Amino acid sequence: MSKHCQIESNKKEGRKMSEQYYSRKCDSCGKGMEEGYMTSGERACSEKCMRMLLSDEAFEDGMKEWKE
Protein backbone atom coordinates (compact mmCIF):
# COMPACT_ATOMS: atom_id res chain seq x y z
CA MET A 1 0.00 0.00 0.00
CA SER A 2 1.26 3.49 -0.87
CA LYS A 3 2.47 5.68 1.95
CA HIS A 4 -0.16 8.25 0.89
CA CYS A 5 -3.07 5.83 1.34
CA GLN A 6 -4.99 5.63 4.54
CA ILE A 7 -7.71 3.31 5.76
CA GLU A 8 -10.27 4.52 8.25
CA SER A 9 -12.55 1.97 9.86
CA ASN A 10 -15.92 2.66 11.38
CA LYS A 11 -16.49 0.30 14.30
CA LYS A 12 -19.70 -0.51 16.10
CA GLU A 13 -19.85 -2.91 19.05
CA GLY A 14 -16.36 -4.20 18.28
CA ARG A 15 -17.18 -5.21 14.71
CA LYS A 16 -15.79 -3.51 11.63
CA MET A 17 -18.68 -1.93 9.76
CA SER A 18 -16.93 -0.36 6.75
CA GLU A 19 -13.59 0.85 5.50
CA GLN A 20 -12.88 4.00 3.53
CA TYR A 21 -9.81 4.20 1.31
CA TYR A 22 -8.29 7.60 0.58
CA SER A 23 -5.82 8.39 -2.16
CA ARG A 24 -3.87 10.84 0.02
CA LYS A 25 -3.68 12.18 3.54
CA CYS A 26 -3.40 15.63 5.06
CA ASP A 27 0.18 16.59 5.97
CA SER A 28 -1.10 18.61 8.92
CA CYS A 29 -3.72 16.48 10.71
CA GLY A 30 -3.27 13.11 8.97
CA LYS A 31 -6.92 12.69 7.90
CA GLY A 32 -7.68 10.86 4.68
CA MET A 33 -8.72 13.12 1.81
CA GLU A 34 -9.95 13.10 -1.79
CA GLU A 35 -9.82 16.87 -2.28
CA GLY A 36 -8.22 19.83 -0.58
CA TYR A 37 -5.34 22.29 -0.86
CA MET A 38 -1.96 21.56 -2.40
CA THR A 39 1.33 23.44 -2.79
CA SER A 40 4.51 22.18 -4.42
CA GLY A 41 5.27 19.92 -1.46
CA GLU A 42 2.36 20.11 1.01
CA ARG A 43 -1.17 18.68 1.03
CA ALA A 44 -3.94 19.82 3.36
CA CYS A 45 -7.58 18.83 3.82
CA SER A 46 -8.77 22.34 4.74
CA GLU A 47 -7.81 25.98 4.77
CA LYS A 48 -7.18 25.69 8.52
CA CYS A 49 -4.66 22.86 8.03
CA MET A 50 -2.93 24.65 5.15
CA ARG A 51 -2.55 27.76 7.30
CA MET A 52 -0.93 25.57 9.97
CA LEU A 53 1.60 24.28 7.40
CA LEU A 54 2.31 27.71 5.91
CA SER A 55 2.33 31.14 7.50
CA ASP A 56 -0.87 33.17 7.14
CA GLU A 57 1.00 35.66 4.95
CA ALA A 58 2.27 32.94 2.60
CA PHE A 59 -1.22 31.44 2.37
CA GLU A 60 -2.83 34.81 1.58
CA ASP A 61 -0.16 35.60 -1.04
CA GLY A 62 -0.66 32.19 -2.67
CA MET A 63 -4.45 32.51 -2.75
CA LYS A 64 -4.22 36.05 -4.15
CA GLU A 65 -1.82 34.86 -6.85
CA TRP A 66 -4.10 31.92 -7.75
CA LYS A 67 -7.26 34.05 -8.00
CA GLU A 68 -5.66 36.48 -10.48
C-alpha angles and dihedrals in degrees: 000000000000118000088238094058122093133186120209118191126203109213129195123181091346095304124112108244102181143339127222120205119206126196093218142005134227113263090213107045101010097235119148114255143185096186137017143103126329136185127179092286109005133075124195134179095215144013089257092057093045090052088053090054095044131032116264089247093053091047093050092047091050094048091047091050092048094049093054 
